[in-house]
Amino acid sequence: MEIIFDVVIPVFVVILCGWSSCKYWGLPRESVDILNQYVLRFAVPPMLFLATANASINDLVNPLFIAAFFLSSLITMFIGVFCYRGMKSKGVIDATVLALICGWGNTIYMGVPLAFYMFGEKGTIAVVVATLTTNMVFILWLSFFSNLKKSGNHFQKIWSTFIGMFCKSPVLIAPVIGGIFSYYSLSIPTPIYNLFSMLAPSAAPVALFAMGASLVGLNLKGEKKQLVWVSIVKVIVNPLIALGVVLFLGLEPYWAASVILLSALPTGTMVFIFAKQHDKRVSLASSGIMLTTILSLFSLAIILPLLQAWVK
């Protein structure tokens, strides 16, 4: 029970503060965009860089953990899209949005704080690896799909699109550079280390606050049966699938707990942005993010103490 009061409740109180500030206390909606930009460009990248630069290369390159996380996500996405007739996906993009609602967790805004508060600085390593690999795969998928109907050298176009999207994401660049520092045992210059050490601690609280503020305007609407289905799949089925996968693969307790924690996170806000860009399942994405975030307060209150006891 201690972890509920020490971690879960404080996390959701910060989210509630962000939501209340934007909903009732006069925080302008424009400020939410600024907070999100700060988190994604100035706070999280230094934190990811320091985490990977100070980690061992064996922790950063952990094929079994990556396989377990991806397998859990893919099985969950398959169940979410194809195991309920009411979903009726229409086309690749529509199916992609549905899959992301069911299996794409909020690793940056919630995964980072929860993992850090549960396992310390080591806890962020699993989040870094999961975020980096899943985002790269997703960018590669978008690059492939966006160039599918274009003529010419498809491989070159896909690669160019992938590199262009990668270079625009500090969240991806930072851990890769940190991994290079780790691999070659490079020392971080003191001014850079001090600067990043000042910015990194702000990532978790500001991310949670910004996430809460971002929930303002998201409503529970649309097809209720579909909303209930995707929420159950994300909050309940996903961590149960992850538990089965890590037991089957025989992961060490810390890495197994990390897979389950990441799988238990609510749907990430990126899904709504992607749905809105392609005008697919926008209402369901919005409602799914809101409802899974609310439900995760209760599910994480059960899951986190069990994971902490397992790791100990």
N, C-alpha and C positions, 0 to 999 in steps of 0.2 A: 504493500500500500504506500510505502514511503515514496516510491518513484512517481506515483500519481500526483502527490502534493509537491514533490520537488521538481518534476519535469513536465508532466502532461498538463496540469492546471496552469502553471505559469506560461507555457507555450500558447495555450488557447486564450489566456487573459490578454496577452500582447496582441493576438489576432483580433480579439474583441475590441481592444483599445483603438486599433487601426480602423475597424469597421465603424465604431461609434464616432470617432473623430471626423470621418468623412460623411457619415449619415446625419449626425446631430450637432456636432461641435464646430462646424464651419470650415473644416479642412477642404480647400478647393479640389475639385477633381483633377485639375491640372497638376496639383502637387503630387498626386498618386503616380503620374507618369514620371515625374522627376525622381521620386523615391525608387521606382522600379529601375530607372536608368542608373541611379546610384548603386543599387544592389548589384545589377548585372554587369556594370562596367568598372566600378571603383571599389566595391567591398568584397564580393564573392571571388573575383579573379585573384587578388592577393592571397586570400585565404586558401584557395585551391593550389596556388603556386607554392606557398609555404608547406602545405600538407604533403604535396608530392615531392618537393625538393628535399624534405626531411625524412621521407619514407624510404624503406629499402625497395630495390627494384623487384624483389620477389613478391612484395605486397602489391605493387602496381601492376605487375603482369601475373595475374592469378587466373589461369584459364578455367579452372573448375568453378570458381565464384562467378565468372562472367557467363559460363555455360548455364549454371543454375539460375541466374537472374534472367537471362534471355529465355530459357526454356519455360520458366514460370510465367513470364510475361506473354510469350507466344501462345501457350496453352490457354491462359486466361482470355486473351484476345479472341482465340478461336471459339471458345465457349460463349463469350459475350456476343459474337456476331452470328454464329451459326446454330446455337442450341436453343434459340427462342424464335419461333416463327413470326412473332409480332415485329421483329426488327426489320425484315424485308429490305436488306441493303440493295441500293441501286447504283451500280458502278463501282470502280476502284476507289475513287476519292471518298464516296459515301461510306464504303466499307472501312476505309482507313480511319475516318473520323470515329466511327462506331468502335473500332478496335482500340483507338487511343483513349476514348472515354473509359473503356473497361480495363485497360492495362497500362496506361501511362501515368505514373505517380508524380507527385509534386516534390521531386527530389531536391531542388534548389531551395525553395521557400520553406519546406517543412522537413525534408530529409536531412539537410545540413544541421539545423538546430537540434533536432531530436537525436541524431547520431552523435553530435558533439557533446550534448548534455548527458547522454547515456554512457558513452565509451571514452570520452575525452578526445584529444586531438587525433588519436588513432582511429576513432570512429568515422572521421570524415573521409578516410582513405577509401572505404567501400563506396561511399556516396560519390566521390570523385571518379572512381573507376566506372561505376554504373552510369553516371551522367555522361561521361566522355564517350563511352562505347555506344550507348543508346542514341545519343545525339548524332554521332558520326553515321550510324546505320540509318537513322531517319533522314539526315541530309543526303546521304547516298541514294536513298529511295526517292526523295523528292527530285534529285538531280536526274535520276534515270527516268522518272515519270514525265518531268518537264521537257525532256529531250526525245521522248519516245516517237513523236510524230514528225520530228525535224529530219531533214535530209542531211547527207554528209557523213562525216566520221563520227558515229555515235559515241564511241569510247572517248574520243578527245573532247567532245562537247560535254559529256557527263562529267569527266574529270575536271574540266574548266569550271563548270557550274559548282561542283563539289568544293573545289579550292576557293572559289569566290565566296561561297556561303560560309565556309570554315573560317576564312580570314576576317570575316565580319563579326565573329563571335569571341569576345574575350574570355568567356566561360570555357571555351574549348582550347583556346590558345594557351592560357595560363597553365593548366595542368600538364600540357605537352612540354612546355618549356621547363616546368618544374621536374618532369620526368627525365629530361636531358641532364639537368643539374644532378639528379639522384644517380643516374647511370654512370656519369663521369666523375662523381664525387666532387663536384665543383662547390666552392664556398660562395655564399651569397655576400656581395659587398655590403658593408655595414650600413651605409645610408639607405640602400634599397631595403635591407632587412628591417631597419627601424621604421621606414615609411610603411611597408607592408604590415608590420606588426601593429601599427596604429590603426590601419584601415580594417584589417581582417576581423577583429573582435566585433565590429559593428555589423558584420554581415548577417548574423543570426537574428538579432532583435529587429533590425531595420527590415529584413526580409519578411519576418512574421507580421510586423506592423503594416508594411506595404501590401502584403497578401490580404490582410483583413480589410484594408481600405479598398482593394481591388474587387472585393466581393460585393460592394455596394453597386446596385444596378443589375446584379445577377438575380434572376427570379426563378422560383419553382413553377414552371409552366410547361405546357406541351403534353404529349402523350404520357399519362400517369403510369401505365403498365410498363412502357419502355424505360421510363425514369427509374421505377422501382427495380426493374431487372438490371440495368447497368450499375446501379448503386450497390445492389447485393453482390453482383459479380466483382466489383472493385473492392469493396470493403470487407467482404466475407470470403468469397471464393478465391480471390487472388492470394491472400496470405495462406489459405489452406493448401492451395496448389503448391505454393512455395515450400511449405512444410514438407509435403510429400516429396518434392524434388530434392531438397537438401538431405533428407533422410536416405533417399535412394542413392544419391551420389556420395554420401558419407562426408560431407563438409565438416571442417573443424567448427566448434561451437560459435566462435566470434563471427566467422564468415557466414555460417548458417543463419545466425541471428540477424546479420546484416541483410541477407536476402529477404528474410521474412519481414523485417522492418520496412525495407524499401517497397515491398509488395503490399504492405498494409497502408501505405500513404494514400490520401485522397487524390482524385484526378487533378492533374496539373493544369494551371491556367493557360499554358501554351496550347492546349487542345482547343480552347475557345477561340484563340487567335487564328489557329489553322482553320477551324470550322467557319469562322466569319470571312476569312480570305476567300474561301471556295464556296461560300453560301450553302453549306451542307450541315444539317442537323445543328443549327446554331442554338435553337432553344433547348435542345436536349443536352448539348455541351454545357451551356450556361447553367441549366438546372442540375446537371450531373456534378459539376464542380461544387456548387453550393451544397447539395444534399450530402455528397460524400465527405465534404469537409466537416459538416455538422455531425454526421454519423461516426466519423473517425475519432471524435472526442471520446465516444464510448468504447469503440473497438480497441483503440490504442491504450485506453485505461486498463483493458484486460490483457492485451498482447505484451505491452512493454514490461510489466513486472515478471511475466513468464520468461521473456527473452533475457532479462537481466539475471534471473535466477539460473537460467541455463548456462549463460556465459561464465558465471561465477563457479 
